[in-house]
Amino acid sequence: MNVTGIIAEYNPFHTGHLHQIHYIKEKLCSDHIVIAMSGDFVQRGAPALLPKHLRAEMALRCGADLVLELPVQFSTASAEFFARGGVSLLDGLGVVDQLCFGSEEGSTEGMFLAAGILNQEPEEYQTLLQAYLKEGISFPAARSRALNSYLKLLPGNAQQTVSQNLLSSPNNILGIEYCRAILSLQSHMKPVTLKRQGSSYHDSALPDGQFPSASAVRRFLREEKELSPLREMLPQPALEILQKAFFQGEYLTEEDLDLLLHYRLLTSSAEDFASCADLSPQLADRIRRQLNHYRGFVSFAELLKTKELTHTRIQRALLHLLLNIEDSPREAGYCRILGFRKDAAPLLSAIKKNSSLPVITKLADAKKILSPKELGLLELNTEASNIYESILCRKSGRAFQHEYQKQLVIL
């Protein structure tokens, strides 16, 4: 059995994602595709556009065999912990042969070289990193410059392995983190990268005849509030799910968190700020000083942005405060299934036999099979999803459904 894993958000699922699934089936000759997908909140520090079960259904209808939930502690973390969570989840299944991801680079050779340096942190590299941090730039920028400078100290053949834009493109950076996690975990999974086509990660305009970015799709929906131009950007099954959710008000944007976040900021103690993941003492002090200028989630994050702190880093910190996330675990402690295809029965049997992680299909059974630490991770994830659900119900007008009541997506 040849099994390929993907770590994704599908926020929402578009034709670029479908291209990746076709590539895996046709070029990698995979029998099954397993998705480790972000739950109801995503890495840029925001709610997912659609609930996780709808996005899981999109993936299954477009060719995936099994969709697992990447817990919120990983899905809202920086690239390092996001990647570590996804890789440890897929690796823990004991059946995944390769991890496939998109990148601007199109090759993993340079990524593995960079990953090894970042894992080992040679003394020369650490010295360069500290020097750039003292210039007051953000940590990601300082790390990129330090790595580039360190590579110039290596023999010529090593320098030629790394392209000029390897450390400046978001999907490349995430690819490096996947390679770091694979090395750290001593995983047998082989990384395979598919060169990204069409729009870049941050492109906000819909392309003409190319694969869109998820950012462009979300921005278009937020500003134009109509779906007809997306017919060529989303696969038909995904578009149908999005259309239904859109017209029923079953979708969220950052603005839907405005009031709840304001309440949380107003009622948080100094201890709350101190314990929150990604919320430094400097950022906490800045939040307190600017709180009277709060107008909304996005605008407040923009107001707080500095040379050292990116907008995304601040949004993540604010979201972590809202969701009571205090840290990011090093590895996934359990495997929760969101949905699967019935014809993937051999895959599920193999996972049951080989997985080193407890496999959860029904949340009510979690207390019987999880350790106290693992159960704590799951309970925090459940609380976050219930917050998402409560906001969604308020917006759409339907009745609240507790996380424990939600059914698997089975096709």
C-alpha positions in Angstrom: 0.0 0.0 0.0 1.4 3.4 -1.0 0.0 6.2 1.2 0.7 10.0 0.8 0.0 12.6 3.4 -0.9 16.2 3.0 -0.9 19.0 5.7 -3.5 21.6 4.7 -6.0 24.2 5.7 -8.3 24.1 2.6 -9.5 27.5 3.5 -11.3 26.9 1.1 -10.4 24.0 -1.2 -9.6 25.2 -4.7 -8.3 24.0 -8.0 -4.6 24.2 -6.9 -5.4 21.7 -4.1 -7.2 19.5 -6.7 -4.1 19.6 -8.9 -2.0 18.4 -5.9 -4.3 15.4 -5.4 -4.2 14.5 -9.1 -0.4 14.7 -9.0 -0.2 12.4 -6.0 -2.5 9.8 -7.7 -1.0 10.0 -11.2 2.7 10.8 -10.5 3.3 9.2 -7.1 0.9 6.3 -7.8 -0.5 6.5 -4.3 -3.3 4.2 -3.3 -4.6 6.5 -0.6 -4.3 10.1 0.4 -4.5 11.2 4.1 -5.1 14.8 5.0 -4.0 16.4 8.3 -6.3 19.5 8.1 -6.5 22.5 10.4 -9.7 22.5 12.5 -11.9 25.6 13.0 -9.0 28.1 13.4 -6.1 28.6 11.0 -2.4 29.6 11.1 -2.8 33.3 10.2 -4.7 33.8 13.5 -8.2 33.7 12.2 -11.3 31.5 12.1 -11.5 29.2 9.1 -13.9 30.4 6.4 -16.0 27.2 6.7 -16.4 24.8 9.6 -14.0 21.9 9.6 -16.5 19.2 8.7 -17.6 21.1 5.6 -14.0 21.5 4.5 -13.3 17.8 5.2 -16.3 17.0 3.0 -14.8 19.2 0.3 -11.5 17.3 0.4 -13.2 13.9 0.4 -15.4 14.8 -2.5 -12.4 15.9 -4.4 -10.3 12.8 -4.0 -8.9 12.5 -0.5 -9.5 9.2 1.4 -9.2 10.3 5.0 -9.3 13.6 6.8 -7.8 14.1 10.3 -8.1 17.2 12.4 -4.9 19.1 13.2 -5.6 20.4 16.7 -6.0 24.1 17.3 -2.7 24.3 19.4 -0.9 23.4 16.1 -3.2 24.9 13.5 -2.8 28.5 15.0 0.9 28.2 15.7 3.9 29.5 13.9 5.3 27.6 10.9 7.6 25.5 13.1 4.9 24.2 15.4 2.3 23.9 12.7 4.7 21.7 10.7 5.8 19.7 13.7 2.1 19.0 14.6 1.2 17.9 11.1 4.2 15.8 10.5 4.0 14.1 14.0 0.3 13.4 13.3 0.9 11.7 9.9 4.0 9.9 11.1 2.2 8.6 14.1 -0.2 6.7 11.9 2.5 4.3 10.9 1.3 4.0 7.3 2.2 7.2 5.5 5.1 6.8 3.0 5.5 10.3 1.8 4.5 13.9 2.6 3.6 16.0 -0.4 3.5 19.8 -0.2 3.5 22.7 -2.6 6.5 25.1 -2.7 7.9 27.8 -4.9 11.2 25.9 -4.9 10.0 22.6 -6.5 12.9 20.7 -4.9 13.6 19.4 -1.4 17.4 19.4 -1.7 18.0 22.9 -0.5 15.2 22.6 2.1 16.9 19.7 3.7 20.2 21.6 3.9 18.5 24.6 5.5 16.5 22.3 7.8 19.7 20.6 9.1 21.3 24.0 9.9 18.2 25.3 11.7 18.0 22.0 13.7 21.7 22.0 14.7 22.1 25.8 15.1 25.9 26.0 14.6 27.6 28.7 16.7 28.3 30.9 13.7 24.6 30.8 12.7 23.6 31.7 16.3 26.0 34.7 16.3 24.6 36.0 13.0 21.0 35.5 14.2 21.6 37.5 17.4 23.3 40.3 15.4 20.3 40.7 13.1 17.8 40.5 15.9 19.6 43.4 17.6 18.8 45.5 14.5 15.1 45.3 15.6 13.7 43.3 12.7 11.2 40.5 13.2 12.5 37.0 14.1 11.5 35.4 10.7 13.3 38.1 8.8 16.4 37.9 11.1 16.5 34.1 10.8 16.3 34.3 7.0 19.1 36.8 6.8 21.2 34.8 9.3 20.7 31.6 7.3 21.6 33.3 4.1 24.8 34.7 5.6 25.7 31.4 7.1 25.3 29.6 3.8 27.9 31.9 2.3 30.4 30.5 4.8 29.9 27.0 3.4 31.7 25.3 0.5 30.6 26.4 -3.0 28.6 23.2 -3.8 26.5 23.6 -0.6 25.7 27.2 -1.6 24.6 26.1 -5.0 22.0 23.8 -3.4 20.1 26.8 -2.1 18.3 29.2 -4.5 18.1 32.9 -3.8 14.3 32.9 -3.0 14.3 29.7 -0.9 14.1 31.6 2.4 11.8 34.4 1.2 8.8 32.5 -0.1 6.1 31.4 2.5 5.6 27.9 1.1 9.3 27.3 0.9 9.7 28.3 4.5 6.9 25.9 5.5 8.6 23.2 3.4 11.8 23.7 5.4 9.8 23.3 8.6 8.3 20.0 7.3 11.9 18.8 6.6 13.0 19.9 10.0 10.2 18.0 11.7 10.9 14.9 9.6 14.6 15.0 10.6 13.8 15.7 14.3 11.3 12.9 14.5 13.5 10.6 12.5 10.5 9.9 10.4 10.6 7.4 7.6 8.3 9.6 5.5 9.8 11.0 2.3 9.1 14.7 1.6 8.0 15.3 -2.0 7.4 18.9 -3.2 5.2 20.0 -6.0 6.2 23.3 -7.6 3.5 25.9 -7.0 1.7 27.2 -10.0 -0.6 30.2 -10.5 -1.0 32.8 -7.8 1.5 33.2 -5.0 0.5 32.5 -1.4 -0.3 36.2 -0.6 -1.9 37.2 -3.9 -5.2 38.9 -3.1 -6.5 39.2 -6.7 -8.2 36.4 -8.5 -6.1 35.2 -11.4 -7.1 34.8 -15.0 -7.0 31.1 -16.0 -4.6 30.1 -13.2 -4.8 28.4 -9.9 -6.0 31.0 -7.3 -4.6 31.5 -3.8 -7.0 30.8 -0.9 -6.4 34.4 0.2 -7.7 35.7 -3.1 -10.9 33.6 -2.8 -11.5 34.7 0.8 -11.0 38.4 -0.1 -13.3 38.2 -3.1 -16.0 36.6 -1.0 -15.6 39.2 1.7 -15.7 42.2 -0.7 -17.9 41.1 -3.6 -20.2 38.6 -1.8 -21.0 36.6 -4.9 -19.8 33.3 -6.2 -20.2 33.2 -10.0 -16.6 34.3 -10.8 -15.3 31.4 -8.6 -16.7 28.6 -10.9 -13.4 28.1 -12.6 -11.4 28.6 -9.3 -13.0 25.9 -7.2 -13.8 22.3 -8.2 -17.5 21.7 -8.6 -18.0 19.6 -5.4 -16.2 22.3 -3.3 -18.1 25.1 -5.0 -21.4 23.5 -4.2 -20.6 23.1 -0.5 -19.3 26.7 -0.4 -22.5 28.0 -2.2 -24.8 26.3 0.3 -22.8 27.6 3.3 -22.5 31.1 1.9 -26.2 31.5 1.3 -27.1 30.1 4.8 -24.6 32.4 6.5 -22.5 29.4 7.6 -19.1 31.0 7.2 -16.9 33.3 9.4 -14.3 36.0 8.9 -12.0 37.8 11.3 -14.7 40.5 11.7 -17.0 37.9 13.4 -14.6 37.8 16.3 -14.6 41.6 16.9 -17.0 41.7 19.9 -15.8 38.6 21.6 -12.2 39.6 21.4 -12.9 43.0 22.8 -14.6 41.4 25.8 -11.7 39.1 26.3 -9.2 42.0 26.2 -11.2 44.1 28.6 -11.5 41.2 31.2 -8.0 39.7 30.9 -5.7 40.0 33.8 -1.9 40.5 33.7 -1.6 36.7 34.5 -3.8 35.9 31.4 -1.5 38.0 29.2 1.6 36.4 30.7 0.5 32.9 30.1 -0.7 33.3 26.5 1.2 31.7 23.7 3.0 34.2 21.4 2.1 37.2 23.6 5.3 38.8 24.8 5.4 41.3 27.7 6.1 44.0 25.2 3.1 43.2 23.1 0.9 42.8 26.3 2.0 46.3 27.3 1.2 47.7 23.9 -2.2 46.1 23.9 -3.0 47.8 27.3 -1.9 51.2 26.0 -3.9 50.9 22.8 -7.0 49.3 24.1 -9.1 52.5 24.0 -8.5 52.5 20.2 -10.0 49.1 19.6 -12.4 49.1 16.7 -12.1 45.5 15.6 -9.9 42.4 15.4 -8.1 43.1 12.1 -7.7 46.9 12.6 -6.4 46.4 16.1 -3.8 43.9 15.0 -2.7 46.5 12.3 -2.5 49.2 15.0 -0.3 47.0 17.2 2.1 46.0 14.3 5.7 47.1 14.7 9.0 46.5 12.9 9.6 43.5 15.2 6.1 42.1 15.1 4.2 41.1 12.0 0.5 41.4 11.5 0.1 37.7 11.4 2.1 37.1 14.6 -0.1 39.7 16.4 -3.3 38.1 15.1 -2.1 34.7 16.4 -1.4 36.2 19.8 -4.8 37.8 20.0 -6.5 34.6 18.9 -4.5 32.6 21.5 -5.7 34.9 24.2 -9.3 34.5 23.0 -9.0 30.7 23.0 -6.9 30.3 26.2 -4.0 28.7 24.3 -0.9 28.9 26.5 1.6 26.8 24.5 2.1 24.6 21.5 2.8 20.9 22.2 5.8 19.4 20.4 3.9 16.4 19.0 0.3 15.3 18.3 -1.0 13.2 21.2 -4.0 11.7 19.4 -5.5 11.2 16.0 -9.1 12.4 15.5 -10.9 11.4 12.3 -13.2 14.0 10.7 -14.2 11.9 7.7 -13.3 9.2 5.3 -14.4 7.4 2.1 -16.0 4.0 2.6 -13.6 2.5 0.0 -10.7 3.5 2.2 -11.4 0.6 4.5 -8.0 -1.1 3.9 -6.3 2.2 4.9 -8.3 2.4 8.1 -7.5 -1.2 9.0 -3.8 -0.5 8.4 -3.9 2.6 10.7 -5.7 0.6 13.4 -2.9 -2.0 13.2 0.1 0.3 13.0 -0.7 3.7 14.6 1.3 4.8 17.7 -1.4 7.4 18.4 -4.8 6.7 19.9 -7.4 7.0 17.1 -10.7 8.8 17.9 -13.8 8.4 15.8 -16.2 9.4 18.5 -15.4 12.1 21.0 -17.4 10.4 23.8 -14.9 7.6 23.8 -11.9 9.9 24.3 -11.8 9.6 28.1 -11.4 5.8 27.8 -8.4 5.9 25.5 -6.5 9.1 26.2 -4.0 10.0 28.9 -4.8 13.0 31.1 -2.3 15.1 29.1 -3.7 14.0 25.7 -7.3 14.6 27.0 -6.3 18.1 28.1 -5.2 18.8 24.5 -8.5 17.5 23.1 -10.6 19.4 25.6 -9.0 22.7 24.7 -9.6 21.9 21.0 -13.2 21.1 21.8 -13.7 24.4 23.6 -12.2 26.3 20.6 -14.6 24.5 18.2 -17.6 25.3 20.5 -16.6 29.0 20.4 -16.5 28.8 16.6 -19.8 27.0 16.5 -21.5 29.6 18.8 -20.4 32.5 16.6 -21.5 30.6 13.5 -25.0 29.9 15.0 -25.4 33.5 16.1 -24.7 34.5 12.5 -26.8 31.9 10.7 -29.7 31.7 13.1 -29.6 27.9 13.5 -29.4 25.9 16.7 -26.1 25.3 18.5 -24.6 21.8 18.0 -22.0 20.8 20.6 -18.7 19.4 19.3 -19.6 16.0 20.8 -22.7 15.8 18.7 -21.1 16.3 15.3 -21.0 13.3 13.0 -18.2 11.9 10.9 -18.3 12.8 7.2 -18.6 9.4 5.4 -18.9 9.2 1.7 
